[in-house]
Amino acid sequence: MLDVASGAVARADVVVAGDRVAAVGAGLDGDEAVDCAGQLVVPGFIDCHTHVTLAASRDEPFTLPRSARVLSAVPVLRTLLGLGVTTVRDAWGADAGTRLAVRRGWVEGPDILVSLRQVSTTGGIGDHWSPRLGPVDFFGDPALPDPVFDGADGARAVVRRMVRAGADWIKVAATGSMAAGGGVTDRRITPAEMAALVDEAERQGGRGVMVHAHGARAAEEAARAGARSVEHGVFLDEAAVAAMAEAGTWLVPTLSVTQPRPPGQEADPGAEFEAGDDVEAHAAAHRASVRLAAEAGVRIAMGTDSPVRPHGEALSEIAHLAGPGGLGAAGAFRAATLEAARLLGLADDRGEIAAGKRADLVLLDGEGLDTAGLAGRVRGVWRDGRRVA
Ligand SMILES: [Zn+2]
């Protein structure tokens, strides 16, 4: 079994009772045994940045009825669970009902934390607006509230709207995006607005703020304002990573967005546009950013940003973190488990295989920590102590 805290692999028995790990050690017994010889047990994976309801609506946002958008999450959630992803933070798109459906057992899937919408100042990437039609709220759904705000008072109001509709996290769009008209080095949230977002989220049950930021200055300002994580961070620099390290801000790199697919996986030309025209330059900048952050002591947690790449390729992010991101295999596994749980404020409950923790377990074929081809190695998945795949 893998001890993600130390990166050590050791032979051990894992005793599961109910939804918890009861004990870890040598020579332990139980009512029922699963032979894991020649295999590796790791904690359930945690994806800190995904979009479980956007796989279908990405292509048909204006034509799908609401129910189709929501139900499109059902096969996505099943796919993620089959890969051993047992917890996700949805980075906008999923509503509180999707979270409820999994917790009630209506739908099989990872435990979901929701952010509902991407809050943005006027004209930001969460502001869906057309010069022909004006505001285009293609959700038209009170469970996914209006994310547009301006000013510090507006920032507090938008956090309150999201919390009222059940948001666990507040997702903020601080820069433009390579896929949506550029503006990657913009700073679209003022320090006063960011401070208000962070303070209001904190007042509301200690919620955290996750900030979409490609450019270094926006990432630096987010860190200084107390945002809990910077998402993507493709163009970080020394000052940005120093501010993040000092503030304890996590980086969720989502390398899957920019990196070429691992060997053996078909290229998907349809996805390449997400990285913009300058695919190779962005890929190199992104790798350099992650390495710079890691060297500065910034904490790094796994996030895929699926469905920029298909949800079925989610575990490729672990290989991207290990190799191109420079974390090595043990570091990448830690980013996808324990560090992710710490970012989500759930480390007391999950993220490693230890007595008292939730029995979210993945059984991998072979004993090695190699991160290549992980999806093909998954032989069993337990969520809350129950075998689900
Ligand atoms: Zn995203």
Residues whose N, C-alpha, C, O or C-beta is under 5 A from the ligand:
A	BS01	ZN	A91 D305
